[in-house]
């Protein structure tokens, strides 16, 4: 797992766990990191390996071991990063962007069950192929071209098991998501997060790749600084 610290001169630690396939060299990820740095955060950014055969060893434990040395931090986690983030301890405020707490309805349960039984960690299962309609209208050609298109049966097995073992989401966690998101299922969000703690936006899977991102970035930063109380009075419909 790769990690990098941005804005090292700050004392306000923020752990940013990116989604599957995200890189800090992607223009839109870099835009978000820049806005977080401008807000005064020291950003500890993690790139998740795109193929795993053990969720805990490959995704969770390296970050658990890292954050234990931080003297308090804020947590920002996107998509698959939110599957890791919900299992971490020590964060003061939790903000999840399009949390991948369940596969979307485009992946039938019986198909996933069949795939995960195949005993291999070779990535031959088609999973990518996402474009601007899926990710967001600002997704770049470079971003799309460098997003992996295949996963392994072991990846499916391990991520599904982690989704089935979700912990209780922190009571003041904030979630940003889109009702048009084709990548995730919204059901676990509705089951685990109060509606007043959910900020809906109009766009695809990635808020930072959405054309409306400027409308929401200040709210995102305020939620990282102040928790759910920062957004409880906002409407729960897209603006």
Secondary structure by P-SEA (a helix, b strand, c coil): cbbbbccccccbbbbbbbccccccccaaaaaaaaaaaaacccccccccccccccccccccaaaaaaaccccbbbbbbcaaaaaaaaacccccbbbbccccccccccccaaaaaaaaacccccccccccccccccccccccaaaaaaccccccaaaaaaaaaaaaaccccccbbbbbbbccccccccccccccccccccccccccccccccccccccaaaaaaaaacccccccccccccc
